[in-house]
Structures are given as C-alpha cells and as structure tokens.
Amino acid sequence: MQVFGPGDDERAPPAAGFLAVRVSAADALGAVDQGRDADRAQAATDALSRAVYEHRRVR
C-alpha cells in the first residue's frame, strides 16, 4: 500500500473540479431526460463538455 504525504498528491484532481463535473453532468442528464427543450439540452451538454475539459486541463 502506498501512502501519499503532503505534496505527493499532484495527480489527485481538485475536489472543486469533481463537483463542477458532477453538477454539470446532473444538469445535462436532467435536460436530456426531460427532452422538451433541445436548446437547453444542448447548452447543458456543452457546459458538461467544458467542465470536463477544464477538469482534465488542471490535472
């Protein structure tokens, strides 16, 4: 088992990034699931893509 100390967790993504992706994913899934507003679903999916991109870029 490997134990990480302070400063050794460079590969660990920031918690805020995880939260942003999870919130965007929930919004996108909700918009797609409702299926009534194609523009909202597209905007939510675009926001999810941006959140994932930003989260990956930070790492």
C-alpha positions as CSV (number, residue, x, y, z in Angstrom):
1,M,0.0,0.0,0.0
2,Q,1.3,3.4,-0.9
3,V,0.7,6.3,1.3
4,F,0.8,9.8,-0.1
5,G,2.1,12.7,2.0
6,P,1.6,16.4,1.6
7,G,2.8,17.4,-1.8
8,D,2.7,13.9,-3.2
9,D,-0.9,14.1,-4.4
10,E,-0.2,16.0,-7.6
11,R,-2.3,13.5,-9.6
12,A,-5.3,13.9,-7.3
13,P,-7.9,16.2,-9.0
14,P,-9.2,19.1,-7.0
15,A,-12.4,18.5,-5.2
16,A,-14.0,21.6,-6.8
17,G,-13.3,20.1,-10.3
18,F,-15.1,16.9,-9.4
19,L,-18.0,18.9,-8.1
20,A,-18.2,21.1,-11.2
21,V,-18.3,18.0,-13.4
22,R,-20.9,16.2,-11.3
23,V,-23.2,19.3,-11.2
24,S,-22.8,19.8,-15.0
25,A,-23.5,16.1,-15.6
26,A,-26.6,16.1,-13.5
27,D,-27.9,19.2,-15.3
28,A,-27.1,17.7,-18.7
29,L,-28.8,14.4,-17.8
30,G,-31.8,16.2,-16.5
31,A,-32.2,18.3,-19.6
32,V,-31.8,15.4,-21.9
33,D,-34.2,13.3,-19.8
34,Q,-36.9,15.9,-20.0
35,G,-36.4,16.2,-23.7
36,R,-38.7,19.2,-24.1
37,D,-36.2,21.9,-24.8
38,A,-33.5,20.9,-27.3
39,D,-31.6,24.2,-26.8
40,R,-31.4,23.7,-23.0
41,A,-30.2,20.1,-23.5
42,Q,-27.5,21.3,-26.0
43,A,-26.4,24.1,-23.6
44,A,-26.2,21.7,-20.7
45,T,-24.2,19.2,-22.7
46,D,-21.9,22.0,-23.9
47,A,-21.4,23.1,-20.2
48,L,-20.6,19.5,-19.3
49,S,-18.0,19.2,-22.0
50,R,-16.4,22.5,-20.8
51,A,-16.4,21.3,-17.2
52,V,-14.7,18.0,-18.2
53,Y,-12.2,19.8,-20.3
54,E,-11.3,22.3,-17.6
55,H,-11.1,19.5,-15.0
56,R,-8.7,17.5,-17.2
57,R,-6.6,20.5,-18.1
58,V,-6.0,21.3,-14.4
59,R,-4.5,17.9,-13.7
